[in-house]
Amino acid sequence: MSEVKVREGETFESALRRFNKKIKQNGILSEVRRREYYEKPSVRRKRKLVAAKKRRLKAG
């Protein structure tokens, strides 16, 4: 659970920016997007293999 306490004299926009930054750092948003629909285990394995290939090509 991510939580941001509004500081003294802080605007809502800056608190919202801090909250969004914290959500991205924790990976919550990507987790929600990933769980939006059911993914078969075979599809998940294939997606991970493709990601690993991309990483290897980028590093090598």
Backbone as XML, in Angstrom:
<?xml version="1.0"?>
<chain id="A" units="angstrom">
  <residue number="1" name="MET">
    <atom name="N" x="0.841" y="-1.176" z="0.000"/>
    <atom name="CA" x="0.000" y="0.000" z="0.000"/>
    <atom name="C" x="0.889" y="1.243" z="0.000"/>
  </residue>
  <residue number="2" name="SER">
    <atom name="N" x="0.746" y="2.050" z="-1.025"/>
    <atom name="CA" x="1.518" y="3.281" z="-1.112"/>
    <atom name="C" x="0.711" y="4.429" z="-0.537"/>
  </residue>
  <residue number="3" name="GLU">
    <atom name="N" x="1.413" y="5.268" z="0.159"/>
    <atom name="CA" x="0.720" y="6.396" z="0.775"/>
    <atom name="C" x="1.656" y="7.588" z="0.784"/>
  </residue>
  <residue number="4" name="VAL">
    <atom name="N" x="1.093" y="8.765" z="0.555"/>
    <atom name="CA" x="1.866" y="9.997" z="0.548"/>
    <atom name="C" x="1.175" y="10.979" z="1.471"/>
  </residue>
  <residue number="5" name="LYS">
    <atom name="N" x="1.913" y="11.489" z="2.419"/>
    <atom name="CA" x="1.343" y="12.493" z="3.330"/>
    <atom name="C" x="1.638" y="13.878" z="2.776"/>
  </residue>
  <residue number="6" name="VAL">
    <atom name="N" x="0.606" y="14.700" z="2.713"/>
    <atom name="CA" x="0.753" y="16.046" z="2.166"/>
    <atom name="C" x="1.513" y="16.891" z="3.172"/>
  </residue>
  <residue number="7" name="ARG">
    <atom name="N" x="2.562" y="17.518" z="2.683"/>
    <atom name="CA" x="3.393" y="18.361" z="3.553"/>
    <atom name="C" x="2.736" y="19.717" z="3.775"/>
  </residue>
  <residue number="8" name="GLU">
    <atom name="N" x="3.225" y="20.419" z="4.757"/>
    <atom name="CA" x="2.716" y="21.757" z="5.084"/>
    <atom name="C" x="2.939" y="22.691" z="3.908"/>
  </residue>
  <residue number="9" name="GLY">
    <atom name="N" x="1.892" y="23.301" z="3.410"/>
    <atom name="CA" x="1.981" y="24.267" z="2.322"/>
    <atom name="C" x="2.208" y="23.646" z="0.950"/>
  </residue>
  <residue number="10" name="GLU">
    <atom name="N" x="2.073" y="22.328" z="0.832"/>
    <atom name="CA" x="2.289" y="21.644" z="-0.444"/>
    <atom name="C" x="1.003" y="21.653" z="-1.262"/>
  </residue>
  <residue number="11" name="THR">
    <atom name="N" x="1.141" y="21.865" z="-2.549"/>
    <atom name="CA" x="-0.047" y="21.866" z="-3.403"/>
    <atom name="C" x="-0.484" y="20.434" z="-3.675"/>
  </residue>
  <residue number="12" name="PHE">
    <atom name="N" x="-1.748" y="20.309" z="-4.062"/>
    <atom name="CA" x="-2.295" y="18.991" z="-4.391"/>
    <atom name="C" x="-1.558" y="18.382" z="-5.577"/>
  </residue>
  <residue number="13" name="GLU">
    <atom name="N" x="-1.217" y="19.213" z="-6.569"/>
    <atom name="CA" x="-0.551" y="18.721" z="-7.767"/>
    <atom name="C" x="0.814" y="18.109" z="-7.451"/>
  </residue>
  <residue number="14" name="SER">
    <atom name="N" x="1.575" y="18.760" z="-6.583"/>
    <atom name="CA" x="2.899" y="18.218" z="-6.252"/>
    <atom name="C" x="2.774" y="16.933" z="-5.431"/>
  </residue>
  <residue number="15" name="ALA">
    <atom name="N" x="1.768" y="16.864" z="-4.565"/>
    <atom name="CA" x="1.545" y="15.636" z="-3.798"/>
    <atom name="C" x="1.129" y="14.503" z="-4.742"/>
  </residue>
  <residue number="16" name="LEU">
    <atom name="N" x="0.313" y="14.826" z="-5.723"/>
    <atom name="CA" x="-0.109" y="13.832" z="-6.698"/>
    <atom name="C" x="1.070" y="13.344" z="-7.528"/>
  </residue>
  <residue number="17" name="ARG">
    <atom name="N" x="1.973" y="14.249" z="-7.897"/>
    <atom name="CA" x="3.181" y="13.862" z="-8.640"/>
    <atom name="C" x="4.049" y="12.918" z="-7.800"/>
  </residue>
  <residue number="18" name="ARG">
    <atom name="N" x="4.196" y="13.219" z="-6.506"/>
    <atom name="CA" x="4.977" y="12.340" z="-5.627"/>
    <atom name="C" x="4.326" y="10.965" z="-5.518"/>
  </residue>
  <residue number="19" name="PHE">
    <atom name="N" x="2.992" y="10.957" z="-5.420"/>
    <atom name="CA" x="2.266" y="9.700" z="-5.322"/>
    <atom name="C" x="2.464" y="8.871" z="-6.595"/>
  </residue>
  <residue number="20" name="ASN">
    <atom name="N" x="2.323" y="9.502" z="-7.762"/>
    <atom name="CA" x="2.505" y="8.787" z="-9.030"/>
    <atom name="C" x="3.915" y="8.238" z="-9.153"/>
  </residue>
  <residue number="21" name="LYS">
    <atom name="N" x="4.903" y="9.011" z="-8.710"/>
    <atom name="CA" x="6.298" y="8.565" z="-8.762"/>
    <atom name="C" x="6.492" y="7.332" z="-7.872"/>
  </residue>
  <residue number="22" name="LYS">
    <atom name="N" x="5.881" y="7.354" z="-6.698"/>
    <atom name="CA" x="5.997" y="6.236" z="-5.770"/>
    <atom name="C" x="5.333" y="4.981" z="-6.339"/>
  </residue>
  <residue number="23" name="ILE">
    <atom name="N" x="4.184" y="5.153" z="-6.980"/>
    <atom name="CA" x="3.472" y="4.038" z="-7.596"/>
    <atom name="C" x="4.337" y="3.402" z="-8.690"/>
  </residue>
  <residue number="24" name="LYS">
    <atom name="N" x="4.978" y="4.222" z="-9.513"/>
    <atom name="CA" x="5.831" y="3.702" z="-10.588"/>
    <atom name="C" x="7.039" y="2.975" z="-10.021"/>
  </residue>
  <residue number="25" name="GLN">
    <atom name="N" x="7.631" y="3.517" z="-8.952"/>
    <atom name="CA" x="8.799" y="2.880" z="-8.353"/>
    <atom name="C" x="8.452" y="1.517" z="-7.776"/>
  </residue>
  <residue number="26" name="ASN">
    <atom name="N" x="7.266" y="1.396" z="-7.197"/>
    <atom name="CA" x="6.851" y="0.128" z="-6.598"/>
    <atom name="C" x="6.362" y="-0.876" z="-7.631"/>
  </residue>
  <residue number="27" name="GLY">
    <atom name="N" x="6.117" y="-0.411" z="-8.862"/>
    <atom name="CA" x="5.659" y="-1.318" z="-9.911"/>
    <atom name="C" x="4.201" y="-1.693" z="-9.791"/>
  </residue>
  <residue number="28" name="ILE">
    <atom name="N" x="3.436" y="-0.909" z="-9.062"/>
    <atom name="CA" x="2.027" y="-1.223" z="-8.839"/>
    <atom name="C" x="1.228" y="-1.082" z="-10.131"/>
  </residue>
  <residue number="29" name="LEU">
    <atom name="N" x="1.491" y="-0.027" z="-10.874"/>
    <atom name="CA" x="0.731" y="0.228" z="-12.093"/>
    <atom name="C" x="0.960" y="-0.867" z="-13.128"/>
  </residue>
  <residue number="30" name="SER">
    <atom name="N" x="2.197" y="-1.295" z="-13.286"/>
    <atom name="CA" x="2.476" y="-2.362" z="-14.254"/>
    <atom name="C" x="1.848" y="-3.678" z="-13.800"/>
  </residue>
  <residue number="31" name="GLU">
    <atom name="N" x="1.801" y="-3.911" z="-12.494"/>
    <atom name="CA" x="1.165" y="-5.115" z="-11.952"/>
    <atom name="C" x="-0.331" y="-5.107" z="-12.238"/>
  </residue>
  <residue number="32" name="VAL">
    <atom name="N" x="-0.958" y="-3.953" z="-12.080"/>
    <atom name="CA" x="-2.395" y="-3.837" z="-12.349"/>
    <atom name="C" x="-2.670" y="-4.093" z="-13.823"/>
  </residue>
  <residue number="33" name="ARG">
    <atom name="N" x="-1.853" y="-3.511" z="-14.688"/>
    <atom name="CA" x="-2.036" y="-3.723" z="-16.131"/>
    <atom name="C" x="-1.842" y="-5.184" z="-16.499"/>
  </residue>
  <residue number="34" name="ARG">
    <atom name="N" x="-0.881" y="-5.832" z="-15.859"/>
    <atom name="CA" x="-0.606" y="-7.237" z="-16.152"/>
    <atom name="C" x="-1.775" y="-8.124" z="-15.725"/>
  </residue>
  <residue number="35" name="ARG">
    <atom name="N" x="-2.430" y="-7.780" z="-14.630"/>
    <atom name="CA" x="-3.524" y="-8.596" z="-14.109"/>
    <atom name="C" x="-4.888" y="-8.185" z="-14.650"/>
  </residue>
  <residue number="36" name="GLU">
    <atom name="N" x="-4.906" y="-7.280" z="-15.613"/>
    <atom name="CA" x="-6.160" y="-6.781" z="-16.162"/>
    <atom name="C" x="-6.973" y="-7.905" z="-16.797"/>
  </residue>
  <residue number="37" name="TYR">
    <atom name="N" x="-6.299" y="-8.879" z="-17.398"/>
    <atom name="CA" x="-6.978" y="-10.004" z="-18.015"/>
    <atom name="C" x="-6.149" y="-11.251" z="-17.769"/>
  </residue>
  <residue number="38" name="TYR">
    <atom name="N" x="-6.788" y="-12.410" z="-17.877"/>
    <atom name="CA" x="-6.106" y="-13.671" z="-17.626"/>
    <atom name="C" x="-5.143" y="-13.984" z="-18.766"/>
  </residue>
  <residue number="39" name="GLU">
    <atom name="N" x="-3.958" y="-14.424" z="-18.394"/>
    <atom name="CA" x="-2.951" y="-14.796" z="-19.370"/>
    <atom name="C" x="-2.595" y="-16.268" z="-19.154"/>
  </residue>
  <residue number="40" name="LYS">
    <atom name="N" x="-2.751" y="-17.056" z="-20.206"/>
    <atom name="CA" x="-2.452" y="-18.475" z="-20.077"/>
    <atom name="C" x="-0.970" y="-18.660" z="-19.759"/>
  </residue>
  <residue number="41" name="PRO">
    <atom name="N" x="-0.636" y="-19.712" z="-19.016"/>
    <atom name="CA" x="0.769" y="-19.953" z="-18.669"/>
    <atom name="C" x="1.682" y="-20.076" z="-19.887"/>
  </residue>
  <residue number="42" name="SER">
    <atom name="N" x="1.185" y="-20.670" z="-20.970"/>
    <atom name="CA" x="2.019" y="-20.802" z="-22.170"/>
    <atom name="C" x="2.324" y="-19.429" z="-22.770"/>
  </residue>
  <residue number="43" name="VAL">
    <atom name="N" x="1.342" y="-18.547" z="-22.762"/>
    <atom name="CA" x="1.537" y="-17.192" z="-23.287"/>
    <atom name="C" x="2.508" y="-16.424" z="-22.397"/>
  </residue>
  <residue number="44" name="ARG">
    <atom name="N" x="2.396" y="-16.602" z="-21.089"/>
    <atom name="CA" x="3.293" y="-15.935" z="-20.148"/>
    <atom name="C" x="4.736" y="-16.379" z="-20.367"/>
  </residue>
  <residue number="45" name="ARG">
    <atom name="N" x="4.929" y="-17.699" z="-20.565"/>
    <atom name="CA" x="6.285" y="-18.211" z="-20.820"/>
    <atom name="C" x="6.856" y="-17.624" z="-22.106"/>
  </residue>
  <residue number="46" name="LYS">
    <atom name="N" x="6.030" y="-17.589" z="-23.148"/>
    <atom name="CA" x="6.493" y="-17.060" z="-24.429"/>
    <atom name="C" x="6.869" y="-15.590" z="-24.302"/>
  </residue>
  <residue number="47" name="ARG">
    <atom name="N" x="6.062" y="-14.810" z="-23.584"/>
    <atom name="CA" x="6.344" y="-13.382" z="-23.399"/>
    <atom name="C" x="7.663" y="-13.199" z="-22.652"/>
  </residue>
  <residue number="48" name="LYS">
    <atom name="N" x="7.918" y="-14.039" z="-21.647"/>
    <atom name="CA" x="9.160" y="-13.939" z="-20.892"/>
    <atom name="C" x="10.365" y="-14.307" z="-21.755"/>
  </residue>
  <residue number="49" name="LEU">
    <atom name="N" x="10.205" y="-15.309" z="-22.625"/>
    <atom name="CA" x="11.300" y="-15.688" z="-23.512"/>
    <atom name="C" x="11.628" y="-14.564" z="-24.482"/>
  </residue>
  <residue number="50" name="VAL">
    <atom name="N" x="10.615" y="-13.931" z="-25.030"/>
    <atom name="CA" x="10.838" y="-12.821" z="-25.959"/>
    <atom name="C" x="11.535" y="-11.672" z="-25.248"/>
  </residue>
  <residue number="51" name="ALA">
    <atom name="N" x="11.123" y="-11.377" z="-24.021"/>
    <atom name="CA" x="11.751" y="-10.300" z="-23.254"/>
    <atom name="C" x="13.222" y="-10.622" z="-22.969"/>
  </residue>
  <residue number="52" name="ALA">
    <atom name="N" x="13.508" y="-11.879" z="-22.660"/>
    <atom name="CA" x="14.885" y="-12.283" z="-22.386"/>
    <atom name="C" x="15.743" y="-12.149" z="-23.646"/>
  </residue>
  <residue number="53" name="LYS">
    <atom name="N" x="15.171" y="-12.521" z="-24.804"/>
    <atom name="CA" x="15.914" y="-12.372" z="-26.056"/>
    <atom name="C" x="16.230" y="-10.904" z="-26.324"/>
  </residue>
  <residue number="54" name="LYS">
    <atom name="N" x="15.266" y="-10.030" z="-26.095"/>
    <atom name="CA" x="15.479" y="-8.605" z="-26.307"/>
    <atom name="C" x="16.590" y="-8.089" z="-25.402"/>
  </residue>
  <residue number="55" name="ARG">
    <atom name="N" x="16.572" y="-8.522" z="-24.144"/>
    <atom name="CA" x="17.610" y="-8.082" z="-23.208"/>
    <atom name="C" x="18.992" y="-8.552" z="-23.661"/>
  </residue>
  <residue number="56" name="ARG">
    <atom name="N" x="19.072" y="-9.813" z="-24.119"/>
    <atom name="CA" x="20.361" y="-10.348" z="-24.572"/>
    <atom name="C" x="20.883" y="-9.599" z="-25.783"/>
  </residue>
  <residue number="57" name="LEU">
    <atom name="N" x="19.987" y="-9.297" z="-26.731"/>
    <atom name="CA" x="20.414" y="-8.569" z="-27.917"/>
    <atom name="C" x="20.864" y="-7.153" z="-27.566"/>
  </residue>
  <residue number="58" name="LYS">
    <atom name="N" x="20.182" y="-6.536" z="-26.647"/>
    <atom name="CA" x="20.519" y="-5.180" z="-26.242"/>
    <atom name="C" x="21.872" y="-5.143" z="-25.514"/>
  </residue>
  <residue number="59" name="ALA">
    <atom name="N" x="22.119" y="-6.141" z="-24.665"/>
    <atom name="CA" x="23.351" y="-6.179" z="-23.872"/>
    <atom name="C" x="24.550" y="-6.604" z="-24.724"/>
  </residue>
  <residue number="60" name="GLY">
    <atom name="N" x="24.316" y="-7.473" z="-25.684"/>
    <atom name="CA" x="25.416" y="-8.059" z="-26.442"/>
    <atom name="C" x="25.804" y="-7.223" z="-27.574"/>
  </residue>
</chain>
